[in-house]
Amino acid sequence: MRETKFLLTEKEIPTHWYNIVADMPNKPLPPLHPATREPIGPEALAPLFPMELIKQEVSQEKWVEIPDEVRNVYAKWRPTPLYRAYDFEKALDTPAKIYYKYEGVSPSGSHKPNTAVAQAYYNKMEGVKRITTETGAGQWGSALSFACQLFGIECEVYMVKISYEQKPYRKMLMNTWGANVYASPTNLTNAGRQILAEDPDSPGSLGIAISEAVERAATDPDTKYALGSVLNHVLMHQTVVGQEAVKQMEMAGDLPDIVIAPFGGGSNFAGISFPFLRLNLEEGKKIRCIAAEPSSCPKLTRGVFRYDFGDTVGMTPLLPMYTLGHNFVPAPIHAGGLRYHGAGVIVSQLLKDKLIEARAHDQLECFEAGLLFARTEGIVPAPETTHAIATAVQEAKRCKEEGKSENILIHLCGHGYFDLKAYEDYLAGNLTKHEITEEEIHASLAKLDTPIPQ
Amino acid sequence: MRETKFLLTEKEIPTHWYNIVADMPNKPLPPLHPATREPIGPEALAPLFPMELIKQEVSQEKWVEIPDEVRNVYAKWRPTPLYRAYDFEKALDTPAKIYYKYEGVSPSGSHKPNTAVAQAYYNKMEGVKRITTETGAGQWGSALSFACQLFGIECEVYMVKISYEQKPYRKMLMNTWGANVYASPTNLTNAGRQILAEDPDSPGSLGIAISEAVERAATDPDTKYALGSVLNHVLMHQTVVGQEAVKQMEMAGDLPDIVIAPFGGGSNFAGISFPFLRLNLEEGKKIRCIAAEPSSCPKLTRGVFRYDFGDTVGMTPLLPMYTLGHNFVPAPIHAGGLRYHGAGVIVSQLLKDKLIEARAHDQLECFEAGLLFARTEGIVPAPETTHAIATAVQEAKRCKEEGKSENILIHLCGHGYFDLKAYEDYLAGNLTKHEITEEEIHASLAKLDTPIPQ
């Protein structure tokens, strides 16, 4: 019998998170105060986050120990399996070996609980009663709902309205885990009311929902805020994925030549790729790490490297990032988790330093790849995840043309059980391309008056 | 760190299915021809099933080898994990140790692919072009859609109308895997038209959907039929679940005192319990095996042991089973997979011989137990699965009263990602009890004119 899965035991759940900042040749630039535009220190984040997470956010330590309480919860689904995609390879008729690391086995169906559990734990340790957050497709919101329920913390989720309407089951899942979910923009915050005044039919965006959740936390001493991507500590928590994958690829016989992950804010990509990048930085390996983004929201491939806000209204610190501008509202594609204007600071610096690659895909290409994957491997991938699969299809075809048997590793970061309406729309021919023009990108970036990093 | 999961390697996927018939003290009685009411042989099933499955249906061999092609597909998700439910135990404040075998990791989210893959394989080997089937909640229909897609067979699913409406995502999942799905009763078959003539608003039932699917297969030489439960070969295919669980409970330290599974037609219950019953029958162990059924469809606890049809219209052979009568249409509870009037032949005989137990639960009790499970263990169980959890809660409370630390094993046969509307209804207080009266059961059974087994 052929070997399909590469499994680790519970004892092999990583004991530490990997902080790539320690190994980066060029360290990330400091965040700036949104008003003064001067560099800020960790204390500026205290209204929003518990101190332990702020320490992690600015840490230069290479390894941060994972508390036993967090590892015990990880054990509900970790280590996750790594698969060889025999049937997908066969359908592509490629000499490449395709592997995927599957995070969809978590209770909420994606990699997001890896950081949600850690964040809920540190909030609980510091006596926080309530956590607010935003969510796009709902992957992050449901992960945090699950984590908060386990640690006895209230959870309040601002869900991008277009996703709230497209994915009612995500809301129900969050409710099942005891969270309160609102369609953003809401009338509950100044930020939401401001957006609604300008556009009562706003489909919302991650940037808007972040503004709402941040405002709630900033104005209520019992409430903290949690982010599901972008920030350094969030990316670091996700490195359990890649650490396991390194071991599993060694079990499978060889390290990957290419590691591919979808790209929203960076945590998904960081999670799988940073432990492989460590091998590049430490041992001189040449593993290509590719971030796959939607062509309707192409900050990595068509954005600029610049200080920008993390949210739409401009409440967060200014971060040095690849961005399309914080006012950019992407088309309402089904991959709601990728509809974010900017990239995390670390990933942006890595791209600037050419240590990673980026590629953009149209949603039709993504669903074609995702459907083929579902019909061969069995797992229906989330719309976000199909972006990485689309890149893998391109690379597998290149391998065929070049007659090369490269190892390709996909981060299969989530399943699409809650996103089947997207597949129905695709099968019915109701999806369209959402390419944006140079003029649209230029118009959005022209509104920025933020500093340009030196 | 505590040990949460007990995992087997891919090499430990069982090599054989276990056929409990070989070990039963009283063998099942023969099926009867629907018209002549005389015992029938295997040849009578030839229009509906491929010959290899018919051989398995009547086999007296204790072990049937699993083809490598089937084990290779099983490897996409098997062996499945067995968990210790620490957080659920803590919430129940019980000295009992509660374990669960989780089949929700399969591509379609339940145990059903264990037999769907085997059935699709044998149909493919015998050149079958198309398979028809029925489905209740959609677990079985989606499993067969997945299996048919892998083996290149067309799949046609008659889905009980009430579930079709309650669970639109299940239909989309089947479509994603390339199946055609119809809301049953349909106008496509004589059986469906007959039901609609009597009640144009019929919510459907598994019995009606079976009539439709069987009629299609019986009247088209290119088409065979597949059943997701009840029949002997289907139950046998599911024994991979219990064989793994026996090993995993030994890894966890001890065999269970009690094994609990939801009960629809029997395959779920058989899958986990038969390999434990084997230990009772062979080695004199005293493991209690409890089938948990809905109080709105209580064939095991309030039905009669009698020859009855497997479908509503009366096209199938007569089987000796615990039944509420083949005209019984259960209330439209959310656990659509348990809305079936009869129990499989083997399970019925085992219950008659007092080798297993049965218990009925109201849906409110089930969702209360299921919600507690979701909020402690993280996995949202399917409505069917909550019935087993409700029994486990009762047994855990008894253990507390009696001060006993028994080992309880739950068959967590499927997740509830597609059933969240049910949880929403429960949380909103919109679900009601569906107890049925003695008069209703009596009225349904009074219509039977079928033979009473001696």
Chai-1 contact restraints between the chains, C-beta under 6 A:
chainA,res_idxA,chainB,res_idxB,connection_type,confidence,min_distance_angstrom,max_distance_angstrom,comment,restraint_id
A,M1,B,D68,contact,1.0,0.0,6.0,A-B,restraint_1
A,M1,B,R71,contact,1.0,0.0,6.0,A-B,restraint_2
A,T4,B,A75,contact,1.0,0.0,6.0,A-B,restraint_3
A,K5,B,E10,contact,1.0,0.0,6.0,A-B,restraint_4
A,E10,B,K5,contact,1.0,0.0,6.0,A-B,restraint_5
A,D68,B,M1,contact,1.0,0.0,6.0,A-B,restraint_6
A,R71,B,M1,contact,1.0,0.0,6.0,A-B,restraint_7
A,A75,B,T4,contact,1.0,0.0,6.0,A-B,restraint_8
A,K76,B,G378,contact,1.0,0.0,6.0,A-B,restraint_9
A,V105,B,V105,contact,1.0,0.0,6.0,A-B,restraint_10
A,P107,B,G378,contact,1.0,0.0,6.0,A-B,restraint_11
A,P107,B,I379,contact,1.0,0.0,6.0,A-B,restraint_12
A,F146,B,G378,contact,1.0,0.0,6.0,A-B,restraint_13
A,Q149,B,R375,contact,1.0,0.0,6.0,A-B,restraint_14
A,Y169,B,L420,contact,1.0,0.0,6.0,A-B,restraint_15
A,M172,B,L420,contact,1.0,0.0,6.0,A-B,restraint_16
A,M172,B,E424,contact,1.0,0.0,6.0,A-B,restraint_17
A,L173,B,L420,contact,1.0,0.0,6.0,A-B,restraint_18
A,T176,B,A374,contact,1.0,0.0,6.0,A-B,restraint_19
A,T176,B,V380,contact,1.0,0.0,6.0,A-B,restraint_20
A,T176,B,Y423,contact,1.0,0.0,6.0,A-B,restraint_21
A,A374,B,T176,contact,1.0,0.0,6.0,A-B,restraint_22
A,R375,B,Q149,contact,1.0,0.0,6.0,A-B,restraint_23
A,G378,B,K76,contact,1.0,0.0,6.0,A-B,restraint_24
A,G378,B,P107,contact,1.0,0.0,6.0,A-B,restraint_25
A,G378,B,F146,contact,1.0,0.0,6.0,A-B,restraint_26
A,I379,B,P107,contact,1.0,0.0,6.0,A-B,restraint_27
A,V380,B,T176,contact,1.0,0.0,6.0,A-B,restraint_28
A,Y417,B,Y417,contact,1.0,0.0,6.0,A-B,restraint_29
A,L420,B,Y169,contact,1.0,0.0,6.0,A-B,restraint_30
A,L420,B,M172,contact,1.0,0.0,6.0,A-B,restraint_31
A,L420,B,L173,contact,1.0,0.0,6.0,A-B,restraint_32
A,Y423,B,T176,contact,1.0,0.0,6.0,A-B,restraint_33
A,E424,B,M172,contact,1.0,0.0,6.0,A-B,restraint_34
